[in-house]
């Protein structure tokens, strides 16, 4: 077996300047990038810290007590996040997802949720507001999140076997508490809840069927994510990726499935329904079946950099505009121009890229940019 190498890299690659174009790019809601893709979905990372140390995301060996997390002054304030989000919504964003790091670690996150819930699209609709969490604090926080205006949560859970899960989160966190968080979120009305399971071959593929059995018939949508080559610290190897096609075959061997239509354009998951109508599962196949063609997602990092792809190496510094006194119109124009010039399609190009890029030598970490 090949020896695991965890490169220690400084991910604070200098940001690209976000330039205000001489000709304004007005927020018409009709923005398209170089491949004609609209801007519809904004993921906002509210912290680069997490209380889990999943080896595929924030391995302990790298994210230890000496790791240079962002200082508080570098983080966007809630007002700054909301001001930027307003410009994104004016440009066509309809869905905002809070993520991280672990978003529930950000103090008073409910206040940010309240501010974002007040945003309206050009046709007067509230934005869809969701949050991705490891579930560890959900039991305690679910009612307050709902009251603040959060609509849905996605909970990450990589298995039901307590020993496997404790090993994967690498902080000895028990499954039972995450399940209690999911129940609390359901009771608070934060559904339909999605549960994300990253499948790593050799680590948790035997948890696929127990997870499917557990969530079938509960209204929770279980989604299986291919282990991705994000960041530069997880020692990713293709032989640890379990292709979604195999995941579907595994479930089908016991529980018949039928393909379902996508529920929205640009949706990351391919949907499958249980043939007896007892619910659905999804697979997210960013490694074996790139879905860049209709990617309508932008990502805002904790310190206000705009990333156009999960696998990007550099982001555009919007914080400099915010803190440098730019007007809302200027910020909207800068965002508009960045999107108009976007041509990223990393997952489609993965196999053709130079080795150092494909190996993730400079890519930002998922915990920093948000999942
Ligand atoms: N802390 C939150 C959580 O655990 O859901 C939000 C952030 S986490 C980075 C978002 C999602 O990314 C989680 O579902 C996590 O499992 C997934 N993720 C992280 N690294 C991944 C990788 N290398 N491949 C696939 N999914 C990954």
Boltz pocket constraint, residues with backbone or C-beta under 6 A from the ligand:
constraints:
  - pocket:
      binder: B
      contacts: [[A, 50], [A, 56], [A, 57], [A, 99], [A, 100], [A, 101], [A, 102], [A, 103], [A, 132], [A, 133], [A, 134], [A, 135], [A, 154], [A, 155], [A, 156], [A, 196], [A, 198], [A, 225], [A, 226], [A, 227], [A, 228], [A, 229], [A, 230], [A, 234], [A, 366], [A, 367], [A, 370], [A, 371]]
      max_distance: 6.0
